[in-house]
Amino acid sequence: MNIGDKVRMLRAKEQGVVSRFLPGNMVEIEIEDGFRIPVMRSELVLVSPVEAERLLKNNPYEPQKTVATSAPAILSNQGIYLAFVPVNDREYTLHLVNNTDWEFPYTLGEESTSSGGADQFRGLHSGVLKAKSQQKMNDLYAHAKFEEWPTFVVQGLWFRAGKSSLRAPLVKRFKARAATFFKNKTTIPVLNQPGFQTQLDADAAAQNQLGQASTATINKPASHRPVTIRPDELKAEMLKTKSEPEGLSVERPSSVVDLHIEALLPGGPGKRSSADLLNLQLDTFEKSLENAIASGMHDITFIHGVGSGALRTELHKRLGKHPNVRFFEDAQKQKFGYGATKVTIK
């Protein structure tokens, strides 16, 4: 007797479908109109649709009716199994079993980890399992390599012709564990052969303990999970004053930047070459100019001295090409002499 089997009571007329097993050798069955009642297992027998119809016709106590009202159908909604049936003492065949009253379009495959550590998926079979049917897969699984068996992945939908309730797709992973796998030999439903099985569509509390089965949505990346947006938080965010991005701070430079080596290296140039010193001056110029633009300054003055004129020429060359410079000119001669340039920023 398995979840989804149709049964009848020995001491009553009710028939139903096994919905779950209870402690104390009790079984919960779902009868007409969706009611569930606990019954002793010894008070139940399996019944086929043909037998139920025959008993109904031959019942001498059932009064004849001119107008027969059809009772609501009792559907077996649970009973999708992965089953391993021994071929001999060394190998097992894999079966996907549908012990429900629904059609079950499905795909079945294996997940394994490559030598490089990446997950690999191999499709085994796809198709449609009719109600109360099973599909045998082609592969054989060796008992000696049990620890190397892959993680099995089943994806499926539910279908019934006509009106029915919409059911969520089934996506399950199953990895067999030796500690529990071989302790649960049973008769496989539909197949009616001895083997080992795990129920894929059972509730978490009633999940078969052959291994570990989990839904694929557990591993969904955080970036794909739905986010709840509250209207008050959205409004507050829209009205927030725009400021500098977090983690980015712009140092506002002085309005006058002295590029003389004595100012940049108070301890002296040391063993730096003239090319290194020029690069230091140009780097200081570039950084100060960009920070002045980013911090919203109107203008900035660079003291470069007269010297050979190489530094002044290079500064003017770069300023002439800069898209955020409005114009530049020699600074006040009374204050800086001929060795400074004032830059006006757009």
HELIX and SHEET records of a PDB file:
HELIX    1   1 GLU A   32  GLY A   34  5                                   3    
HELIX    2   2 ARG A   41  GLU A   43  5                                   3    
HELIX    3   3 PRO A   49  LYS A   57  1                                   9    
HELIX    4   4 HIS A  143  GLU A  148  5                                   6    
HELIX    5   5 ALA A  178  PHE A  181  1                                   4    
HELIX    6   6 ALA A  204  ALA A  206  5                                   3    
HELIX    7   7 ALA A  216  ASN A  219  5                                   4    
HELIX    8   8 ALA A  222  HIS A  224  5                                   3    
HELIX    9   9 PRO A  231  LEU A  239  1                                   9    
HELIX   10  10 ILE A  261  LEU A  264  1                                   4    
HELIX   11  11 SER A  274  ALA A  294  1                                  21    
HELIX   12  12 ALA A  310  LYS A  321  1                                  12    
HELIX   13  13 LYS A  333  PHE A  336  1                                   4    
SHEET    1   A 5 ARG A  36  MET A  40  0                                        
SHEET    2   A 5 MET A  26  GLU A  30 -1                                        
SHEET    3   A 5 GLN A  15  LEU A  22 -1                                        
SHEET    4   A 5 LYS A   6  MET A   9 -1                                        
SHEET    5   A 5 LEU A  44  LEU A  46 -1                                        
SHEET    1   B 5 SER A 133  ALA A 142  0                                        
SHEET    2   B 5 GLU A  91  ASN A  98 -1                                        
SHEET    3   B 5 ILE A  80  PRO A  86 -1                                        
SHEET    4   B 5 GLN A 193  GLN A 199 -1                                        
SHEET    5   B 5 LYS A 185  ILE A 188 -1                                        
SHEET    1   C 5 ASP A 119  LEU A 129  0                                        
SHEET    2   C 5 PHE A 104  THR A 113 -1                                        
SHEET    3   C 5 THR A 151  GLY A 156 -1                                        
SHEET    4   C 5 LEU A 170  ALA A 176 -1                                        
SHEET    5   C 5 GLY A 211  THR A 215 -1                                        
SHEET    1   D 4 VAL A 256  ASP A 258  0                                        
SHEET    2   D 4 ASP A 299  ILE A 303  1                                        
SHEET    3   D 4 ALA A 340  ILE A 345 -1                                        
SHEET    4   D 4 VAL A 325  ASP A 330 -1                                        
END                                                                             
